Amino acid sequence: MPPTSRPDPDPLAPGAGPFQEVRRDDCPWCGSRRLRTRVRAPEGPRRSPGTFVVDECRDCSHAFRNPRPTADGPIRSDLAGRLRRRHHRTAARAMLPYPEPESWLDVGTGHGYFPEAAREVHPYTAFDGVDPTSRVERARAAGRIEEAYQGLLADPEIIARLRGRYDVVSMFHHLEHTADPRAELRAARTVLRPDGHLLVEVQDLARPFGTLAMGPRWPGRVYERPRPLHLMPLRNLLAELRSLGYEVVAIGSCAPFPPRVHRIIARRTVLPPAPVAPPPDPSAP
């Protein structure tokens, strides 16, 4: 069972800092308290102050930043804008075997570089974008997306506006940088049309450099690439997708840089109705 939601930490509580929340003692994925520390190091001079810690759950293997940065800290950047244009087109071509999408929402779009490249592969598709930063508005002004929504996909206002609107929802290196990856996956299902597809790319925790990607020895640190809040084992992510009513139709690997990356395509299915208990037998004693 997923862990229950936790109240927002008190910024004055012991262990909290100006850029860090209070350290948690349970796994954000499964709720287990069997944690072990995988990485512990001071932050670099150009990053947020404090000690950088990555914990791993001994039960489900989920790795996560603990404590995680506050909203004022540097949580994520426009990673999609740093990927090669060729990689963007390759990711867009992954949807060619499926029905041509009329509408596509890119989550965590940043400056909108992926929709700009994907339009070369899907010229008749309308691309929109959602991002927690104001970059999404600049992407719309630059013509890379048609409609822009600032915030997280799981924000109630955004879900209400976009319910059942899209044939494809893409998330490239987005889930790792959100406080609640499950909420984003649920929201994606809400905004997808029946039989719509979810296209996800996530880092592979099991490969070499997996946990290292969250630590200070990340090989790409010269580019100031932010470290993810979560690294989800593939089995956990696939199980969550299936429990939400997705059918996983394709799993592949792509590696523009280490660590290795999973590319997952899942189709939104209709959840089976909940089983109904038979009525009680009035003749039973």
Number of C-alpha atoms within 10 A of each C-alpha: 6 12 12 10 8 8 6 8 14 11 15 11 10 10 13 19 16 14 18 23 22 20 15 16 14 17 24 22 22 17 16 16 14 13 17 13 14 16 17 14 13 14 15 13 7 7 12 18 15 17 13 21 21 24 24 23 22 14 13 17 21 21 28 26 22 24 23 23 22 18 11 10 14 13 18 19 17 20 17 21 15 11 14 14 16 11 16 20 19 15 22 20 14 15 18 12 7 9 11 13 18 15 17 24 28 24 26 31 30 25 25 30 21 27 29 19 20 20 17 13 18 20 10 12 18 17 27 24 29 25 23 17 19 15 19 26 21 16 23 18 13 13 13 23 28 14 17 24 21 18 17 20 27 19 13 10 12 17 16 12 11 17 15 16 18 25 23 28 26 25 22 21 22 24 25 20 18 19 19 16 20 18 15 20 22 16 20 28 24 20 23 24 20 16 16 24 29 27 20 22 22 24 29 22 24 15 12 12 18 20 24 18 23 24 24 19 12 19 15 13 14 7 8 11 16 21 21 25 24 28 27 23 18 18 11 14 17 18 12 16 21 16 11 17 17 24 19 17 10 12 14 11 13 17 12 11 10 18 22 18 21 19 20 22 22 22 24 24 17 12 11 7 6 6 6 6 6 6 6 7 7 6 5 5 4
